[in-house]
Amino acid sequence: MSYYELLQVIATSSFLTLALALLLRGFWRQGRDWLQSLLPPRYLKPHRLPRHASTRLPPGVPHE
């Protein structure tokens, strides 16, 4: 196998790997969108944690 043929094999392999990755990414997005369309709206809301007021400890209390 010549150097030129080796470069062709590497380029073809790289191109096919990139095409496969883009194709799988498209299928992944479609699957995720389909799955989210099956969920009720309450599961699609962002989950927010309540903020607690910070309590200040006196200087002599050890920190845990």
VMD Tcl script that draws the C-alpha trace (Angstrom):
set ca {
  {0.00 0.00 0.00}
  {1.45 3.34 -1.02}
  {1.51 6.48 1.04}
  {-1.17 8.08 -1.14}
  {-3.50 5.09 -0.71}
  {-2.95 5.17 3.04}
  {-3.93 8.84 3.13}
  {-7.08 8.02 1.13}
  {-8.03 5.29 3.61}
  {-7.47 7.65 6.56}
  {-9.51 10.43 4.93}
  {-12.36 8.07 4.01}
  {-12.41 6.58 7.49}
  {-12.45 10.04 9.09}
  {-15.26 11.21 6.82}
  {-17.39 8.14 7.53}
  {-16.81 8.46 11.28}
  {-17.88 12.11 11.21}
  {-20.97 11.31 9.12}
  {-21.95 8.50 11.49}
  {-21.51 10.76 14.53}
  {-23.72 13.47 12.99}
  {-26.34 10.91 12.02}
  {-26.42 9.41 15.51}
  {-26.64 12.88 17.06}
  {-29.70 13.62 14.91}
  {-31.36 10.36 15.96}
  {-30.52 11.07 19.61}
  {-32.16 14.50 19.44}
  {-35.27 13.10 17.74}
  {-35.54 10.38 20.37}
  {-35.12 12.85 23.20}
  {-37.75 15.19 21.72}
  {-40.14 12.27 21.23}
  {-39.64 11.13 24.80}
  {-40.25 14.62 26.16}
  {-43.45 14.87 24.11}
  {-44.75 11.81 25.98}
  {-44.16 13.35 29.41}
  {-46.83 15.47 31.09}
  {-45.99 19.20 31.32}
  {-45.30 19.05 35.07}
  {-42.16 16.97 34.43}
  {-40.81 19.49 31.94}
  {-40.66 22.40 34.39}
  {-37.18 23.38 35.59}
  {-36.45 22.22 39.11}
  {-35.57 25.11 41.37}
  {-34.29 24.75 44.89}
  {-35.56 27.25 47.46}
  {-32.95 29.66 48.75}
  {-32.51 29.61 52.50}
  {-31.50 32.68 54.42}
  {-27.97 32.24 55.62}
  {-27.66 32.00 59.37}
  {-24.61 33.57 60.90}
  {-22.89 31.69 63.66}
  {-21.17 33.41 66.57}
  {-17.37 33.48 66.22}
  {-16.80 30.92 69.01}
  {-18.93 28.13 67.48}
  {-16.91 25.43 65.65}
  {-17.71 24.93 61.99}
  {-18.99 21.50 60.91}
}
mol new
graphics top color blue
foreach p $ca { graphics top sphere $p radius 0.5 }
foreach p [lrange $ca 0 end-1] q [lrange $ca 1 end] { graphics top cylinder $p $q radius 0.2 }
display resetview
